[in-house]
Amino acid sequence: MRFIQLDRPLAVFDVESTGLNPRTDRIIELAVVRVPVKGEPVTKTWLINPGIPIPLETIAIHGISDDLVKDSPK
């Protein structure tokens, strides 16, 4: 289902992090959805080890835990 007519490809990015402070918090997931002019959207997702503990409040929001990212690249 397409709601807008595209005349060029569109990419939408999503970032999940350990919190809201850009000075102290870290990215833990990157995702991009590429919507071509014709054809099906393609989604790519990468988990990232932030190198710091993920707070329980943050895990409750997006479900990404320390255990889930422990073997991911930093």
PDB file of N, CA, C, O and CB in Angstrom:
ATOM      1  N   MET A   1       0.846  -1.168   0.000  1.00  0.00           N
ATOM      2  CA  MET A   1       0.000   0.000   0.000  1.00  0.00           C
ATOM      3  C   MET A   1       0.901   1.245   0.000  1.00  0.00           C
ATOM      4  O   MET A   1       1.813   1.349   0.820  1.00  0.00           O
ATOM      5  CB  MET A   1      -0.968  -0.009   1.227  1.00  0.00           C
ATOM      6  N   ARG A   2       0.655   2.153  -0.886  1.00  0.00           N
ATOM      7  CA  ARG A   2       1.457   3.364  -0.999  1.00  0.00           C
ATOM      8  C   ARG A   2       0.533   4.569  -0.846  1.00  0.00           C
ATOM      9  O   ARG A   2      -0.515   4.651  -1.487  1.00  0.00           O
ATOM     10  CB  ARG A   2       2.224   3.410  -2.360  1.00  0.00           C
ATOM     11  N   PHE A   3       0.942   5.506   0.019  1.00  0.00           N
ATOM     12  CA  PHE A   3       0.098   6.662   0.308  1.00  0.00           C
ATOM     13  C   PHE A   3       0.530   7.911  -0.434  1.00  0.00           C
ATOM     14  O   PHE A   3      -0.276   8.818  -0.640  1.00  0.00           O
ATOM     15  CB  PHE A   3       0.094   6.935   1.779  1.00  0.00           C
ATOM     16  N   ILE A   4       1.796   7.974  -0.842  1.00  0.00           N
ATOM     17  CA  ILE A   4       2.263   9.119  -1.615  1.00  0.00           C
ATOM     18  C   ILE A   4       2.950   8.607  -2.863  1.00  0.00           C
ATOM     19  O   ILE A   4       3.518   7.514  -2.858  1.00  0.00           O
ATOM     20  CB  ILE A   4       3.221  10.018  -0.782  1.00  0.00           C
ATOM     21  N   GLN A   5       2.904   9.379  -3.923  1.00  0.00           N
ATOM     22  CA  GLN A   5       3.572   9.016  -5.166  1.00  0.00           C
ATOM     23  C   GLN A   5       4.984   9.589  -5.125  1.00  0.00           C
ATOM     24  O   GLN A   5       5.159  10.807  -5.073  1.00  0.00           O
ATOM     25  CB  GLN A   5       2.782   9.539  -6.416  1.00  0.00           C
ATOM     26  N   LEU A   6       5.974   8.735  -5.146  1.00  0.00           N
ATOM     27  CA  LEU A   6       7.364   9.174  -5.101  1.00  0.00           C
ATOM     28  C   LEU A   6       7.902   9.386  -6.505  1.00  0.00           C
ATOM     29  O   LEU A   6       7.602   8.625  -7.424  1.00  0.00           O
ATOM     30  CB  LEU A   6       8.229   8.158  -4.350  1.00  0.00           C
ATOM     31  N   ASP A   7       8.707  10.439  -6.654  1.00  0.00           N
ATOM     32  CA  ASP A   7       9.392  10.627  -7.937  1.00  0.00           C
ATOM     33  C   ASP A   7      10.892  10.364  -7.797  1.00  0.00           C
ATOM     34  O   ASP A   7      11.640  10.443  -8.771  1.00  0.00           O
ATOM     35  CB  ASP A   7       9.152  12.053  -8.472  1.00  0.00           C
ATOM     36  N   ARG A   8      11.319  10.048  -6.566  1.00  0.00           N
ATOM     37  CA  ARG A   8      12.692   9.604  -6.309  1.00  0.00           C
ATOM     38  C   ARG A   8      12.672   8.781  -5.022  1.00  0.00           C
ATOM     39  O   ARG A   8      11.739   8.906  -4.229  1.00  0.00           O
ATOM     40  CB  ARG A   8      13.692  10.830  -6.194  1.00  0.00           C
ATOM     41  N   PRO A   9      13.687   7.941  -4.803  1.00  0.00           N
ATOM     42  CA  PRO A   9      13.694   7.089  -3.604  1.00  0.00           C
ATOM     43  C   PRO A   9      13.692   7.913  -2.316  1.00  0.00           C
ATOM     44  O   PRO A   9      14.156   9.054  -2.288  1.00  0.00           O
ATOM     45  CB  PRO A   9      14.914   6.166  -3.623  1.00  0.00           C
ATOM     46  N   LEU A  10      13.168   7.317  -1.265  1.00  0.00           N
ATOM     47  CA  LEU A  10      13.082   7.946   0.046  1.00  0.00           C
ATOM     48  C   LEU A  10      13.725   7.022   1.067  1.00  0.00           C
ATOM     49  O   LEU A  10      13.508   5.811   1.025  1.00  0.00           O
ATOM     50  CB  LEU A  10      11.606   8.260   0.429  1.00  0.00           C
ATOM     51  N   ALA A  11      14.514   7.575   1.985  1.00  0.00           N
ATOM     52  CA  ALA A  11      15.100   6.783   3.069  1.00  0.00           C
ATOM     53  C   ALA A  11      14.654   7.394   4.393  1.00  0.00           C
ATOM     54  O   ALA A  11      14.705   8.609   4.583  1.00  0.00           O
ATOM     55  CB  ALA A  11      16.671   6.738   2.965  1.00  0.00           C
ATOM     56  N   VAL A  12      14.217   6.529   5.303  1.00  0.00           N
ATOM     57  CA  VAL A  12      13.776   6.952   6.628  1.00  0.00           C
ATOM     58  C   VAL A  12      14.686   6.261   7.645  1.00  0.00           C
ATOM     59  O   VAL A  12      14.866   5.044   7.601  1.00  0.00           O
ATOM     60  CB  VAL A  12      12.248   6.602   6.878  1.00  0.00           C
ATOM     61  N   PHE A  13      15.262   7.054   8.568  1.00  0.00           N
ATOM     62  CA  PHE A  13      16.185   6.523   9.562  1.00  0.00           C
ATOM     63  C   PHE A  13      15.534   6.516  10.945  1.00  0.00           C
ATOM     64  O   PHE A  13      14.714   7.376  11.265  1.00  0.00           O
ATOM     65  CB  PHE A  13      17.486   7.346   9.584  1.00  0.00           C
ATOM     66  N   ASP A  14      15.916   5.525  11.757  1.00  0.00           N
ATOM     67  CA  ASP A  14      15.470   5.436  13.145  1.00  0.00           C
ATOM     68  C   ASP A  14      16.692   5.136  13.998  1.00  0.00           C
ATOM     69  O   ASP A  14      17.522   4.302  13.635  1.00  0.00           O
ATOM     70  CB  ASP A  14      14.359   4.339  13.330  1.00  0.00           C
ATOM     71  N   VAL A  15      16.799   5.815  15.129  1.00  0.00           N
ATOM     72  CA  VAL A  15      17.916   5.627  16.044  1.00  0.00           C
ATOM     73  C   VAL A  15      17.367   5.317  17.429  1.00  0.00           C
ATOM     74  O   VAL A  15      16.489   6.021  17.927  1.00  0.00           O
ATOM     75  CB  VAL A  15      18.834   6.883  16.077  1.00  0.00           C
ATOM     76  N   GLU A  16      17.883   4.265  18.048  1.00  0.00           N
ATOM     77  CA  GLU A  16      17.569   3.965  19.440  1.00  0.00           C
ATOM     78  C   GLU A  16      18.842   4.196  20.242  1.00  0.00           C
ATOM     79  O   GLU A  16      19.939   3.889  19.775  1.00  0.00           O
ATOM     80  CB  GLU A  16      17.029   2.490  19.618  1.00  0.00           C
ATOM     81  N   SER A  17      18.696   4.734  21.441  1.00  0.00           N
ATOM     82  CA  SER A  17      19.871   5.059  22.248  1.00  0.00           C
ATOM     83  C   SER A  17      19.641   4.675  23.708  1.00  0.00           C
ATOM     84  O   SER A  17      18.551   4.257  24.098  1.00  0.00           O
ATOM     85  CB  SER A  17      20.205   6.557  22.137  1.00  0.00           C
ATOM     86  N   THR A  18      20.705   4.832  24.503  1.00  0.00           N
ATOM     87  CA  THR A  18      20.618   4.499  25.927  1.00  0.00           C
ATOM     88  C   THR A  18      19.874   5.569  26.711  1.00  0.00           C
ATOM     89  O   THR A  18      19.530   5.352  27.873  1.00  0.00           O
ATOM     90  CB  THR A  18      22.011   4.310  26.511  1.00  0.00           C
ATOM     91  N   GLY A  19      19.621   6.713  26.100  1.00  0.00           N
ATOM     92  CA  GLY A  19      18.922   7.811  26.771  1.00  0.00           C
ATOM     93  C   GLY A  19      18.807   9.009  25.845  1.00  0.00           C
ATOM     94  O   GLY A  19      18.997   8.886  24.635  1.00  0.00           O
ATOM     95  N   LEU A  20      18.497  10.166  26.413  1.00  0.00           N
ATOM     96  CA  LEU A  20      18.246  11.362  25.613  1.00  0.00           C
ATOM     97  C   LEU A  20      19.382  12.377  25.601  1.00  0.00           C
ATOM     98  O   LEU A  20      19.332  13.340  24.836  1.00  0.00           O
ATOM     99  CB  LEU A  20      17.022  12.024  26.105  1.00  0.00           C
ATOM    100  N   ASN A  21      20.401  12.186  26.428  1.00  0.00           N
ATOM    101  CA  ASN A  21      21.491  13.155  26.521  1.00  0.00           C
ATOM    102  C   ASN A  21      22.569  12.833  25.484  1.00  0.00           C
ATOM    103  O   ASN A  21      23.236  11.805  25.600  1.00  0.00           O
ATOM    104  CB  ASN A  21      22.095  13.163  27.947  1.00  0.00           C
ATOM    105  N   PRO A  22      22.756  13.694  24.466  1.00  0.00           N
ATOM    106  CA  PRO A  22      23.743  13.391  23.422  1.00  0.00           C
ATOM    107  C   PRO A  22      25.186  13.413  23.921  1.00  0.00           C
ATOM    108  O   PRO A  22      26.072  12.885  23.248  1.00  0.00           O
ATOM    109  CB  PRO A  22      23.598  14.373  22.292  1.00  0.00           C
ATOM    110  N   ARG A  23      25.440  14.005  25.072  1.00  0.00           N
ATOM    111  CA  ARG A  23      26.800  14.046  25.620  1.00  0.00           C
ATOM    112  C   ARG A  23      27.183  12.765  26.352  1.00  0.00           C
ATOM    113  O   ARG A  23      28.354  12.386  26.363  1.00  0.00           O
ATOM    114  CB  ARG A  23      26.939  15.221  26.559  1.00  0.00           C
ATOM    115  N   THR A  24      26.207  12.096  26.962  1.00  0.00           N
ATOM    116  CA  THR A  24      26.535  10.937  27.789  1.00  0.00           C
ATOM    117  C   THR A  24      25.932   9.628  27.306  1.00  0.00           C
ATOM    118  O   THR A  24      26.442   8.559  27.641  1.00  0.00           O
ATOM    119  CB  THR A  24      26.090  11.184  29.178  1.00  0.00           C
ATOM    120  N   ASP A  25      24.874   9.684  26.536  1.00  0.00           N
ATOM    121  CA  ASP A  25      24.211   8.467  26.084  1.00  0.00           C
ATOM    122  C   ASP A  25      24.768   8.004  24.745  1.00  0.00           C
ATOM    123  O   ASP A  25      25.428   8.766  24.039  1.00  0.00           O
ATOM    124  CB  ASP A  25      22.704   8.691  25.976  1.00  0.00           C
ATOM    125  N   ARG A  26      24.500   6.758  24.405  1.00  0.00           N
ATOM    126  CA  ARG A  26      25.093   6.140  23.224  1.00  0.00           C
ATOM    127  C   ARG A  26      24.017   5.487  22.354  1.00  0.00           C
ATOM    128  O   ARG A  26      22.958   5.088  22.839  1.00  0.00           O
ATOM    129  CB  ARG A  26      26.148   5.101  23.637  1.00  0.00           C
ATOM    130  N   ILE A  27      24.315   5.392  21.074  1.00  0.00           N
ATOM    131  CA  ILE A  27      23.428   4.725  20.123  1.00  0.00           C
ATOM    132  C   ILE A  27      23.537   3.211  20.324  1.00  0.00           C
ATOM    133  O   ILE A  27      24.631   2.674  20.493  1.00  0.00           O
ATOM    134  CB  ILE A  27      23.784   5.122  18.650  1.00  0.00           C
ATOM    135  N   ILE A  28      22.376   2.527  20.302  1.00  0.00           N
ATOM    136  CA  ILE A  28      22.382   1.073  20.427  1.00  0.00           C
ATOM    137  C   ILE A  28      21.718   0.365  19.234  1.00  0.00           C
ATOM    138  O   ILE A  28      21.859  -0.847  19.072  1.00  0.00           O
ATOM    139  CB  ILE A  28      21.682   0.673  21.707  1.00  0.00           C
ATOM    140  N   GLU A  29      21.001   1.119  18.410  1.00  0.00           N
ATOM    141  CA  GLU A  29      20.426   0.525  17.209  1.00  0.00           C
ATOM    142  C   GLU A  29      20.249   1.598  16.146  1.00  0.00           C
ATOM    143  O   GLU A  29      19.815   2.713  16.435  1.00  0.00           O
ATOM    144  CB  GLU A  29      19.077  -0.160  17.522  1.00  0.00           C
ATOM    145  N   LEU A  30      20.595   1.242  14.906  1.00  0.00           N
ATOM    146  CA  LEU A  30      20.334   2.082  13.745  1.00  0.00           C
ATOM    147  C   LEU A  30      19.475   1.279  12.787  1.00  0.00           C
ATOM    148  O   LEU A  30      19.689   0.082  12.596  1.00  0.00           O
ATOM    149  CB  LEU A  30      21.662   2.559  13.062  1.00  0.00           C
ATOM    150  N   ALA A  31      18.508   1.944  12.189  1.00  0.00           N
ATOM    151  CA  ALA A  31      17.668   1.277  11.193  1.00  0.00           C
ATOM    152  C   ALA A  31      17.383   2.255  10.069  1.00  0.00           C
ATOM    153  O   ALA A  31      17.262   3.460  10.293  1.00  0.00           O
ATOM    154  CB  ALA A  31      16.339   0.753  11.824  1.00  0.00           C
ATOM    155  N   VAL A  32      17.278   1.728   8.861  1.00  0.00           N
ATOM    156  CA  VAL A  32      16.909   2.540   7.709  1.00  0.00           C
ATOM    157  C   VAL A  32      15.919   1.745   6.866  1.00  0.00           C
ATOM    158  O   VAL A  32      16.080   0.544   6.648  1.00  0.00           O
ATOM    159  CB  VAL A  32      18.167   2.948   6.871  1.00  0.00           C
ATOM    160  N   VAL A  33      14.903   2.440   6.403  1.00  0.00           N
ATOM    161  CA  VAL A  33      13.957   1.868   5.455  1.00  0.00           C
ATOM    162  C   VAL A  33      14.110   2.663   4.169  1.00  0.00           C
ATOM    163  O   VAL A  33      13.900   3.876   4.151  1.00  0.00           O
ATOM    164  CB  VAL A  33      12.468   1.906   5.999  1.00  0.00           C
ATOM    165  N   ARG A  34      14.479   1.973   3.092  1.00  0.00           N
ATOM    166  CA  ARG A  34      14.616   2.622   1.791  1.00  0.00           C
ATOM    167  C   ARG A  34      13.377   2.281   0.979  1.00  0.00           C
ATOM    168  O   ARG A  34      13.065   1.113   0.746  1.00  0.00           O
ATOM    169  CB  ARG A  34      15.929   2.171   1.048  1.00  0.00           C
ATOM    170  N   VAL A  35      12.677   3.329   0.554  1.00  0.00           N
ATOM    171  CA  VAL A  35      11.450   3.162  -0.222  1.00  0.00           C
ATOM    172  C   VAL A  35      11.759   3.587  -1.651  1.00  0.00           C
ATOM    173  O   VAL A  35      11.916   4.778  -1.922  1.00  0.00           O
ATOM    174  CB  VAL A  35      10.253   3.999   0.383  1.00  0.00           C
ATOM    175  N   PRO A  36      11.850   2.623  -2.569  1.00  0.00           N
ATOM    176  CA  PRO A  36      12.131   2.977  -3.960  1.00  0.00           C
ATOM    177  C   PRO A  36      10.897   3.570  -4.645  1.00  0.00           C
ATOM    178  O   PRO A  36       9.782   3.461  -4.134  1.00  0.00           O
ATOM    179  CB  PRO A  36      12.619   1.746  -4.733  1.00  0.00           C
ATOM    180  N   VAL A  37      11.107   4.189  -5.790  1.00  0.00           N
ATOM    181  CA  VAL A  37       9.981   4.737  -6.554  1.00  0.00           C
ATOM    182  C   VAL A  37       9.036   3.601  -6.953  1.00  0.00           C
ATOM    183  O   VAL A  37       7.815   3.735  -6.872  1.00  0.00           O
ATOM    184  CB  VAL A  37      10.485   5.505  -7.821  1.00  0.00           C
ATOM    185  N   LYS A  38       9.618   2.489  -7.381  1.00  0.00           N
ATOM    186  CA  LYS A  38       8.828   1.298  -7.725  1.00  0.00           C
ATOM    187  C   LYS A  38       9.425   0.120  -6.985  1.00  0.00           C
ATOM    188  O   LYS A  38      10.645   0.018  -6.860  1.00  0.00           O
ATOM    189  CB  LYS A  38       8.805   1.037  -9.276  1.00  0.00           C
ATOM    190  N   GLY A  39       8.599  -0.750  -6.505  1.00  0.00           N
ATOM    191  CA  GLY A  39       9.091  -1.922  -5.806  1.00  0.00           C
ATOM    192  C   GLY A  39       8.799  -1.844  -4.319  1.00  0.00           C
ATOM    193  O   GLY A  39       8.129  -0.929  -3.841  1.00  0.00           O
ATOM    194  N   GLU A  40       9.317  -2.822  -3.609  1.00  0.00           N
ATOM    195  CA  GLU A  40       9.051  -2.949  -2.181  1.00  0.00           C
ATOM    196  C   GLU A  40      10.114  -2.239  -1.337  1.00  0.00           C
ATOM    197  O   GLU A  40      11.282  -2.198  -1.723  1.00  0.00           O
ATOM    198  CB  GLU A  40       8.980  -4.420  -1.795  1.00  0.00           C
ATOM    199  N   PRO A  41       9.719  -1.682  -0.195  1.00  0.00           N
ATOM    200  CA  PRO A  41      10.696  -1.079   0.725  1.00  0.00           C
ATOM    201  C   PRO A  41      11.685  -2.128   1.237  1.00  0.00           C
ATOM    202  O   PRO A  41      11.350  -3.305   1.375  1.00  0.00           O
ATOM    203  CB  PRO A  41       9.973  -0.409   1.916  1.00  0.00           C
ATOM    204  N   VAL A  42      12.905  -1.679   1.514  1.00  0.00           N
ATOM    205  CA  VAL A  42      13.954  -2.543   2.052  1.00  0.00           C
ATOM    206  C   VAL A  42      14.373  -1.980   3.407  1.00  0.00           C
ATOM    207  O   VAL A  42      14.666  -0.790   3.526  1.00  0.00           O
ATOM    208  CB  VAL A  42      15.184  -2.640   1.069  1.00  0.00           C
ATOM    209  N   THR A  43      14.401  -2.838   4.430  1.00  0.00           N
ATOM    210  CA  THR A  43      14.769  -2.409   5.784  1.00  0.00           C
ATOM    211  C   THR A  43      16.095  -3.048   6.178  1.00  0.00           C
ATOM    212  O   THR A  43      16.304  -4.244   5.975  1.00  0.00           O
ATOM    213  CB  THR A  43      13.659  -2.782   6.809  1.00  0.00           C
ATOM    214  N   LYS A  44      16.987  -2.241   6.741  1.00  0.00           N
ATOM    215  CA  LYS A  44      18.257  -2.728   7.306  1.00  0.00           C
ATOM    216  C   LYS A  44      18.333  -2.239   8.747  1.00  0.00           C
ATOM    217  O   LYS A  44      17.997  -1.092   9.042  1.00  0.00           O
ATOM    218  CB  LYS A  44      19.508  -2.227   6.465  1.00  0.00           C
ATOM    219  N   THR A  45      18.777  -3.117   9.639  1.00  0.00           N
ATOM    220  CA  THR A  45      18.877  -2.775  11.063  1.00  0.00           C
ATOM    221  C   THR A  45      20.213  -3.270  11.594  1.00  0.00           C
ATOM    222  O   THR A  45      20.647  -4.377  11.276  1.00  0.00           O
ATOM    223  CB  THR A  45      17.696  -3.391  11.880  1.00  0.00           C
ATOM    224  N   TRP A  46      20.866  -2.434  12.412  1.00  0.00           N
ATOM    225  CA  TRP A  46      22.133  -2.784  13.032  1.00  0.00           C
ATOM    226  C   TRP A  46      22.062  -2.534  14.524  1.00  0.00           C
ATOM    227  O   TRP A  46      21.657  -1.456  14.960  1.00  0.00           O
ATOM    228  CB  TRP A  46      23.285  -1.990  12.407  1.00  0.00           C
ATOM    229  N   LEU A  47      22.458  -3.533  15.314  1.00  0.00           N
ATOM    230  CA  LEU A  47      22.614  -3.352  16.755  1.00  0.00           C
ATOM    231  C   LEU A  47      24.046  -2.921  17.025  1.00  0.00           C
ATOM    232  O   LEU A  47      24.971  -3.358  16.341  1.00  0.00           O
ATOM    233  CB  LEU A  47      22.262  -4.660  17.539  1.00  0.00           C
ATOM    234  N   ILE A  48      24.227  -2.062  18.022  1.00  0.00           N
ATOM    235  CA  ILE A  48      25.536  -1.524  18.367  1.00  0.00           C
ATOM    236  C   ILE A  48      25.738  -1.672  19.866  1.00  0.00           C
ATOM    237  O   ILE A  48      24.850  -1.350  20.655  1.00  0.00           O
ATOM    238  CB  ILE A  48      25.671  -0.035  17.929  1.00  0.00           C
ATOM    239  N   ASN A  49      26.914  -2.163  20.256  1.00  0.00           N
ATOM    240  CA  ASN A  49      27.256  -2.260  21.670  1.00  0.00           C
ATOM    241  C   ASN A  49      27.681  -0.864  22.133  1.00  0.00           C
ATOM    242  O   ASN A  49      28.689  -0.346  21.650  1.00  0.00           O
ATOM    243  CB  ASN A  49      28.398  -3.329  21.921  1.00  0.00           C
ATOM    244  N   PRO A  50      26.938  -0.240  23.058  1.00  0.00           N
ATOM    245  CA  PRO A  50      27.255   1.126  23.454  1.00  0.00           C
ATOM    246  C   PRO A  50      28.471   1.241  24.373  1.00  0.00           C
ATOM    247  O   PRO A  50      28.990   2.338  24.578  1.00  0.00           O
ATOM    248  CB  PRO A  50      26.073   1.730  24.129  1.00  0.00           C
ATOM    249  N   GLY A  51      28.925   0.124  24.923  1.00  0.00           N
ATOM    250  CA  GLY A  51      30.066   0.167  25.824  1.00  0.00           C
ATOM    251  C   GLY A  51      29.734   0.673  27.214  1.00  0.00           C
ATOM    252  O   GLY A  51      30.621   0.836  28.052  1.00  0.00           O
ATOM    253  N   ILE A  52      28.448   0.922  27.461  1.00  0.00           N
ATOM    254  CA  ILE A  52      27.963   1.326  28.784  1.00  0.00           C
ATOM    255  C   ILE A  52      26.698   0.521  29.070  1.00  0.00           C
ATOM    256  O   ILE A  52      26.042   0.059  28.136  1.00  0.00           O
ATOM    257  CB  ILE A  52      27.684   2.884  28.857  1.00  0.00           C
ATOM    258  N   PRO A  53      26.344   0.346  30.344  1.00  0.00           N
ATOM    259  CA  PRO A  53      25.107  -0.385  30.653  1.00  0.00           C
ATOM    260  C   PRO A  53      23.874   0.348  30.114  1.00  0.00           C
ATOM    261  O   PRO A  53      23.789   1.575  30.172  1.00  0.00           O
ATOM    262  CB  PRO A  53      24.974  -0.585  32.174  1.00  0.00           C
ATOM    263  N   ILE A  54      22.932  -0.424  29.594  1.00  0.00           N
ATOM    264  CA  ILE A  54      21.671   0.151  29.124  1.00  0.00           C
ATOM    265  C   ILE A  54      20.734   0.221  30.323  1.00  0.00           C
ATOM    266  O   ILE A  54      20.465  -0.803  30.951  1.00  0.00           O
ATOM    267  CB  ILE A  54      21.041  -0.698  27.948  1.00  0.00           C
ATOM    268  N   PRO A  55      20.227   1.423  30.657  1.00  0.00           N
ATOM    269  CA  PRO A  55      19.337   1.562  31.818  1.00  0.00           C
ATOM    270  C   PRO A  55      18.049   0.739  31.671  1.00  0.00           C
ATOM    271  O   PRO A  55      17.534   0.559  30.567  1.00  0.00           O
ATOM    272  CB  PRO A  55      18.982   3.034  32.025  1.00  0.00           C
ATOM    273  N   LEU A  56      17.542   0.245  32.806  1.00  0.00           N
ATOM    274  CA  LEU A  56      16.309  -0.547  32.790  1.00  0.00           C
ATOM    275  C   LEU A  56      15.137   0.233  32.196  1.00  0.00           C
ATOM    276  O   LEU A  56      14.298  -0.345  31.505  1.00  0.00           O
ATOM    277  CB  LEU A  56      15.961  -1.003  34.203  1.00  0.00           C
ATOM    278  N   GLU A  57      15.072   1.550  32.461  1.00  0.00           N
ATOM    279  CA  GLU A  57      13.980   2.374  31.904  1.00  0.00           C
ATOM    280  C   GLU A  57      14.032   2.379  30.381  1.00  0.00           C
ATOM    281  O   GLU A  57      12.997   2.386  29.714  1.00  0.00           O
ATOM    282  CB  GLU A  57      14.063   3.825  32.439  1.00  0.00           C
ATOM    283  N   THR A  58      15.244   2.377  29.840  1.00  0.00           N
ATOM    284  CA  THR A  58      15.426   2.380  28.395  1.00  0.00           C
ATOM    285  C   THR A  58      15.065   1.028  27.802  1.00  0.00           C
ATOM    286  O   THR A  58      14.428   0.961  26.750  1.00  0.00           O
ATOM    287  CB  THR A  58      16.864   2.746  28.037  1.00  0.00           C
ATOM    288  N   ILE A  59      15.466  -0.044  28.464  1.00  0.00           N
ATOM    289  CA  ILE A  59      15.122  -1.396  28.009  1.00  0.00           C
ATOM    290  C   ILE A  59      13.603  -1.565  27.962  1.00  0.00           C
ATOM    291  O   ILE A  59      13.078  -2.220  27.062  1.00  0.00           O
ATOM    292  CB  ILE A  59      15.757  -2.467  28.938  1.00  0.00           C
ATOM    293  N   ALA A  60      12.902  -0.980  28.923  1.00  0.00           N
ATOM    294  CA  ALA A  60      11.438  -1.071  28.964  1.00  0.00           C
ATOM    295  C   ALA A  60      10.795  -0.393  27.756  1.00  0.00           C
ATOM    296  O   ALA A  60       9.699  -0.775  27.345  1.00  0.00           O
ATOM    297  CB  ALA A  60      10.905  -0.445  30.253  1.00  0.00           C
ATOM    298  N   ILE A  61      11.463   0.608  27.185  1.00  0.00           N
ATOM    299  CA  ILE A  61      10.904   1.335  26.040  1.00  0.00           C
ATOM    300  C   ILE A  61      11.091   0.560  24.742  1.00  0.00           C
ATOM    301  O   ILE A  61      10.126   0.360  24.005  1.00  0.00           O
ATOM    302  CB  ILE A  61      11.553   2.714  25.917  1.00  0.00           C
ATOM    303  N   HIS A  62      12.319   0.117  24.446  1.00  0.00           N
ATOM    304  CA  HIS A  62      12.565  -0.510  23.142  1.00  0.00           C
ATOM    305  C   HIS A  62      12.950  -1.984  23.209  1.00  0.00           C
ATOM    306  O   HIS A  62      13.087  -2.627  22.169  1.00  0.00           O
ATOM    307  CB  HIS A  62      13.641   0.232  22.436  1.00  0.00           C
ATOM    308  N   GLY A  63      13.125  -2.528  24.404  1.00  0.00           N
ATOM    309  CA  GLY A  63      13.387  -3.951  24.546  1.00  0.00           C
ATOM    310  C   GLY A  63      14.797  -4.394  24.183  1.00  0.00           C
ATOM    311  O   GLY A  63      15.060  -5.593  24.092  1.00  0.00           O
ATOM    312  N   ILE A  64      15.709  -3.445  23.976  1.00  0.00           N
ATOM    313  CA  ILE A  64      17.091  -3.795  23.641  1.00  0.00           C
ATOM    314  C   ILE A  64      17.903  -3.814  24.935  1.00  0.00           C
ATOM    315  O   ILE A  64      18.031  -2.797  25.616  1.00  0.00           O
ATOM    316  CB  ILE A  64      17.705  -2.782  22.600  1.00  0.00           C
ATOM    317  N   SER A  65      18.450  -4.991  25.264  1.00  0.00           N
ATOM    318  CA  SER A  65      19.160  -5.174  26.530  1.00  0.00           C
ATOM    319  C   SER A  65      20.666  -5.296  26.306  1.00  0.00           C
ATOM    320  O   SER A  65      21.134  -5.442  25.177  1.00  0.00           O
ATOM    321  CB  SER A  65      18.635  -6.415  27.261  1.00  0.00           C
ATOM    322  N   ASP A  66      21.408  -5.234  27.409  1.00  0.00           N
ATOM    323  CA  ASP A  66      22.860  -5.427  27.356  1.00  0.00           C
ATOM    324  C   ASP A  66      23.191  -6.786  26.740  1.00  0.00           C
ATOM    325  O   ASP A  66      24.117  -6.897  25.937  1.00  0.00           O
ATOM    326  CB  ASP A  66      23.478  -5.313  28.771  1.00  0.00           C
ATOM    327  N   ASP A  67      22.442  -7.809  27.114  1.00  0.00           N
ATOM    328  CA  ASP A  67      22.691  -9.153  26.602  1.00  0.00           C
ATOM    329  C   ASP A  67      22.485  -9.218  25.083  1.00  0.00           C
ATOM    330  O   ASP A  67      23.199  -9.936  24.383  1.00  0.00           O
ATOM    331  CB  ASP A  67      21.773 -10.162  27.304  1.00  0.00           C
ATOM    332  N   LEU A  68      21.515  -8.471  24.591  1.00  0.00           N
ATOM    333  CA  LEU A  68      21.207  -8.477  23.163  1.00  0.00           C
ATOM    334  C   LEU A  68      22.326  -7.830  22.339  1.00  0.00           C
ATOM    335  O   LEU A  68      22.564  -8.242  21.204  1.00  0.00           O
ATOM    336  CB  LEU A  68      19.886  -7.752  22.910  1.00  0.00           C
ATOM    337  N   VAL A  69      23.008  -6.836  22.882  1.00  0.00           N
ATOM    338  CA  VAL A  69      24.048  -6.118  22.120  1.00  0.00           C
ATOM    339  C   VAL A  69      25.470  -6.524  22.494  1.00  0.00           C
ATOM    340  O   VAL A  69      26.420  -5.979  21.933  1.00  0.00           O
ATOM    341  CB  VAL A  69      23.893  -4.632  22.327  1.00  0.00           C
ATOM    342  N   LYS A  70      25.647  -7.457  23.416  1.00  0.00           N
ATOM    343  CA  LYS A  70      26.985  -7.782  23.936  1.00  0.00           C
ATOM    344  C   LYS A  70      27.959  -8.222  22.855  1.00  0.00           C
ATOM    345  O   LYS A  70      29.154  -7.957  22.984  1.00  0.00           O
ATOM    346  CB  LYS A  70      26.881  -8.866  24.974  1.00  0.00           C
ATOM    347  N   ASP A  71      27.502  -8.884  21.794  1.00  0.00           N
ATOM    348  CA  ASP A  71      28.387  -9.340  20.729  1.00  0.00           C
ATOM    349  C   ASP A  71      28.346  -8.446  19.484  1.00  0.00           C
ATOM    350  O   ASP A  71      28.909  -8.794  18.446  1.00  0.00           O
ATOM    351  CB  ASP A  71      28.027 -10.751  20.347  1.00  0.00           C
ATOM    352  N   SER A  72      27.684  -7.303  19.594  1.00  0.00           N
ATOM    353  CA  SER A  72      27.586  -6.368  18.476  1.00  0.00           C
ATOM    354  C   SER A  72      28.817  -5.466  18.424  1.00  0.00           C
ATOM    355  O   SER A  72      29.502  -5.298  19.432  1.00  0.00           O
ATOM    356  CB  SER A  72      26.305  -5.519  18.592  1.00  0.00           C
ATOM    357  N   PRO A  73      29.104  -4.886  17.260  1.00  0.00           N
ATOM    358  CA  PRO A  73      30.248  -3.971  17.173  1.00  0.00           C
ATOM    359  C   PRO A  73      30.034  -2.713  18.006  1.00  0.00           C
ATOM    360  O   PRO A  73      28.903  -2.282  18.229  1.00  0.00           O
ATOM    361  CB  PRO A  73      30.505  -3.587  15.722  1.00  0.00           C
ATOM    362  N   LYS A  74      31.148  -2.131  18.463  1.00  0.00           N
ATOM    363  CA  LYS A  74      31.073  -0.890  19.241  1.00  0.00           C
ATOM    364  C   LYS A  74      31.050   0.308  18.338  1.00  0.00           C
ATOM    365  O   LYS A  74      30.989   1.440  18.816  1.00  0.00           O
ATOM    366  CB  LYS A  74      32.240  -0.782  20.206  1.00  0.00           C
TER     367      LYS A  74
END
